[in-house]
């Protein structure tokens, strides 16, 4: 289950090679419940939840309208919690249940908070939801992990970040392959981790990432919330 902008859930049944697109605002509890119910009715259950919804606003406190603040909180941290809460009764019946959230490793470095406290709070909220759920459901065999790219990924989200050079980004395929590596691992052997895409791919024998670069000849931009990206 993925949600790119808090609006539509795209749900797939891999074993049958079919998909189901559902219009859904994950800020609305009833809509999420209805989407999950329809998914279970269509596919017979839920094995995987991917929390990919994220609203972004990279501005300082005085330039952050509360409407934007509320949107980020409702979509990012609250949305991740809500989707997990509604899916968990079905995930607990799965043979290999996974929750995977696109969120960074928790980081209290003020350098990541000062420029955009509202966004950082909402994004780190997703990380803390991951931390809590992993501990809560570890004994019941549900894998709860987070995935984050080492480098900036060329997606539509870059429209919210002026000045980013697409040529210095990687393609979304690196995250897709990293997610596949996580989600095909037995749930009881991989949970509670904040995983960087490169790291999980190396664990699976992939260490050449040139094919993922938009332009292999360009130096890559490191992503937010990773201290190695800060000026030294």
C-alpha positions in Angstrom: 0.0 0.0 0.0 1.6 3.3 -1.0 0.3 6.8 -1.0 2.3 9.4 -2.8 0.5 12.6 -1.8 -2.0 11.5 0.9 -4.6 11.1 -1.8 -4.6 7.7 -3.6 -3.7 4.3 -2.3 -2.3 1.9 -5.0 -2.6 -1.6 -3.8 -1.2 -4.6 -5.6 -1.8 -8.4 -5.5 1.6 -9.6 -6.7 0.8 -13.2 -6.8 -1.9 -12.5 -9.4 -0.3 -9.6 -11.2 -3.1 -7.2 -10.6 -3.5 -3.9 -8.9 -6.3 -1.9 -7.3 -6.3 2.0 -7.2 -8.4 3.6 -4.5 -9.0 7.2 -4.0 -8.3 7.9 -0.4 -7.3 10.8 1.8 -5.2 9.2 4.6 -6.1 12.1 6.9 -9.6 10.7 7.0 -9.9 7.7 9.3 -13.1 6.4 7.6 -11.6 6.6 4.1 -8.5 4.6 5.3 -10.8 2.0 6.9 -12.8 1.7 3.7 -9.7 1.4 1.6 -8.3 -1.4 3.7 -11.6 -3.2 3.9 -11.8 -3.1 0.1 -8.3 -4.3 -0.2 -8.9 -7.3 2.1 -12.1 -8.1 0.2 -10.3 -8.0 -3.2 -7.1 -9.9 -2.2 -8.1 -11.8 0.9 -5.7 -10.1 3.3 -2.8 -7.7 3.7 0.9 -8.8 3.9 2.6 -5.4 3.4 2.0 -1.8 4.3 4.3 0.8 2.8 3.9 4.3 4.3 5.2 6.5 1.5 2.8 9.5 2.0 4.7 12.7 2.9 3.8 16.3 2.7 6.8 18.7 2.6 7.3 22.4 3.3 11.0 23.4 3.7 10.5 26.8 5.3 11.3 28.4 8.6 8.9 28.9 11.4 7.7 32.4 10.5 7.1 31.3 6.9 5.1 28.2 7.8 1.3 28.7 7.9 -0.4 26.5 10.4 -2.4 25.0 7.5 0.9 23.7 6.1 2.0 22.5 9.5 -1.2 20.7 10.1 -1.1 19.1 6.7 2.4 17.7 7.3 1.6 16.4 10.7 -1.7 14.8 9.5 -0.2 13.1 6.4 3.3 12.2 7.7 3.2 11.0 11.3 -0.5 10.7 11.9 -1.1 9.1 8.5 1.6 6.5 9.1 0.2 5.7 12.5 -3.4 5.5 11.2 -2.6 3.2 8.2 -0.6 0.9 10.5 -3.4 0.8 13.1 -6.0 -0.2 10.5 -3.8 -2.7 8.7 -2.3 -4.4 11.7 -5.3 -6.7 12.5 -4.8 -8.1 8.9 -1.0 -8.1 9.0 -1.1 -10.2 12.2 -2.7 -12.9 10.1 0.0 -12.9 7.5 2.8 -15.4 7.2 5.4 -12.6 6.5 4.0 -9.2 7.6 5.9 -6.1 6.9 5.4 -2.4 7.6 7.9 -0.2 5.7 7.9 3.5 6.2 9.9 6.0 4.1 11.5 7.9 6.9 15.0 8.8 8.0 17.0 7.6 11.0 16.0 9.6 14.1 18.3 12.6 14.3 18.3 15.4 17.0 21.1 17.4 15.3 19.8 21.0 15.5 21.2 21.5 12.0 18.3 19.5 10.6 15.7 21.3 12.7 16.6 25.0 12.5 15.9 25.5 8.7 12.4 23.8 8.8 11.2 22.7 12.2 7.7 22.0 11.0 8.8 19.5 8.3 11.5 17.9 10.4 9.0 17.4 13.3 6.5 15.7 10.9 9.1 13.6 9.2 10.8 12.5 12.4 7.3 11.6 13.7 7.2 8.9 11.0 10.6 7.7 12.3 9.3 7.6 15.9 6.1 5.7 14.8 8.5 3.1 13.3 10.5 2.9 16.4 7.4 2.4 18.6 5.6 -0.1 16.4 8.7 -2.2 15.9 9.1 -2.6 19.6 5.4 -3.2 20.2 4.9 -5.9 17.6 8.3 -7.6 17.5 7.0 -10.5 19.6 4.1 -11.0 17.2 6.3 -11.3 14.2 5.5 -8.1 12.4 8.5 -6.5 10.8 8.5 -2.7 11.1 11.3 -0.9 9.4 12.1 2.5 7.8 13.9 3.1 4.5 15.7 6.2 3.5 17.9 7.1 0.5 21.5 8.1 0.9 21.2 10.5 -2.0 18.4 12.7 -3.3 15.9 10.9 -5.5 14.5 12.3 -8.7 10.8 12.5 -8.0 8.1 15.2 -8.2 8.9 16.1 -4.6 11.8 18.1 -6.0 9.4 20.7 -7.2 9.2 21.8 -3.6 13.0 22.2 -3.4 14.2 24.9 -5.7 17.7 24.6 -7.1 18.2 20.9 -7.0 20.0 19.6 -10.0 18.2 16.5 -11.3 21.5 15.3 -12.9 23.0 14.9 -9.4 20.1 12.6 -8.2 19.4 8.9 -8.4 16.4 7.3 -10.0 13.5 5.9 -7.8 14.4 2.4 -8.9 17.1 2.2 -6.2 14.4 2.6 -3.5 12.2 0.1 -5.2 15.0 -2.5 -5.3 15.9 -1.7 -1.7 12.3 -2.1 -0.6 12.0 -5.4 -2.4 15.1 -6.7 -0.6 13.5 -5.7 2.8 10.0 -7.0 2.0 11.1 -10.4 0.8 13.2 -11.0 4.0 11.5 -13.1 6.7 9.8 -10.7 9.0 11.1 -12.1 12.2 14.7 -11.6 11.1 14.5 -8.0 10.1 12.7 -5.4 12.3 13.3 -2.2 14.1 15.9 -1.0 11.6 16.4 2.4 10.0 17.8 1.2 6.7 19.7 3.3 4.1 19.1 2.1 0.5 22.7 1.5 -0.3 23.3 -0.6 2.9 20.5 -3.1 2.3 21.5 -3.5 -1.3 25.1 -4.2 -0.3 23.8 -6.8 2.1 22.2 -8.5 -0.9 25.4 -8.4 -3.0 24.8 -5.2 -5.0 27.6 -2.6 -4.7 27.6 -1.0 -8.1 25.0 1.9 -8.1 25.9 3.6 -11.3 22.8 2.3 -13.1 20.7 4.2 -10.6 22.2 7.6 -11.3 20.3 10.0 -13.5 23.8 11.0 -14.8 26.6 8.7 -13.7 29.1 11.3 -14.5 27.8 13.8 -11.9 28.6 14.0 -8.2 25.6 12.9 -6.2 23.6 15.1 -3.7 23.3 13.5 -0.3 19.8 13.5 1.2 18.4 15.3 4.2 18.8 14.1 7.8 22.1 12.3 7.2 24.9 14.1 9.1 27.4 13.2 6.4 25.6 15.6 4.2 26.4 18.5 6.5 29.3 20.9 5.6 32.4 20.0 7.5 
